[in-house]
Amino acid sequence: MNQIRTGLVAAFDEETGLVFGMTMFRHPMEEKIFKIYSADGQLVDRDMTNQRPFDFESIHIFKIQKAQIHDIEAMGISLPLHSKNGRSDFWR
């Protein structure tokens, strides 16, 4: 089962409505076929049998307006499964 671990809101600015956070996504790849929506809106199978397990460390900035998320900008890096992230004892 895919999991989100060690999420952290590191900073927020009430005046601009920006929130900066970091998250470690764990992908053990126990499920090999996923249902996803294609570009034309059809629900299709995505075969991930060749994908090795991995973690994905990401940083993201959320734009909040009237208590709702309006935009998210994110970037990250793929890491080996069970990687340490340096800010949590969860992986140690």
N, C-alpha and C positions, 0 to 999 in steps of 0.2 A: 504494500500500500504506500502510495506517495504521501509524504508528510511535509509540513512546514515546521521548522524547528528554530528556536532561539531568535524569534523576531524581536526587534528592538526599534523603538522610536527614539532617535538620537537628538532631534531638534525640531522645534516648530516655531513658526512666526505667525502670531494671531493677526497682525496687521496685513500681511500679504496673503495669508491663507495657505502657506507652504509648510509641508511636513516632510522631513527627511527620515528615512528608516533603512534598516538593514535586515535581511532575512536569509536563512539557510534553508533551501529546499532539498529534501532528501528524496531521491528517485531510485529505490532498490530494483526496479524493473522486474518485479515478480509477475505482473500482468504484461503479456506480450502483444495483445491486440486491444487498441483503444478505439472508442467511438468519438469522432470529432465532426464538426461541421466544416464542410468544404467552402470554398469561396462563393459558390453559387447557392449555399444554404442547405445542401443535402447532408444528411447524416451518413457518414461513411466509416469503414474500418480503417484504422491506421496500424500497419504491421510494424512492430518494434522488436522483432525477434533478434535482430542484429545489434541492438543497442545494449551496451554494457551499463551496469549500475553506476550512478554518479550522484554527487551533490552539486547544487548550484547556489553559490553565494551571490546575493544581489544587493544592490543599493537602489533606492527608489525615492522619488520626490512626488508627493501627492499635492494637487491643487484642490483646496477645499473652499466651497462657496455655499452659503446658507445650509451648513451642516451636511453637505453632500460632496462626494468625490466627483470632480469634473474632469480631471486629467491625471495621468500617471506617466512619468518618465522613468525608465529603469534601464539598468545595465548590470551585467554580471559575468561570472566566470565559472566554467565547469571544472569540478574537482573530483578526485577519487571519493567513492562512497565512504562515509564516516570521517570526513576531514575535520580537523580542528579549525575553529574560526577565531580563536584568540580573545574572545570576549565572554565566553560562557564555559562553565565546568561540564556542561552536558556531554561534550565529546571526549573529555579527558578520562 
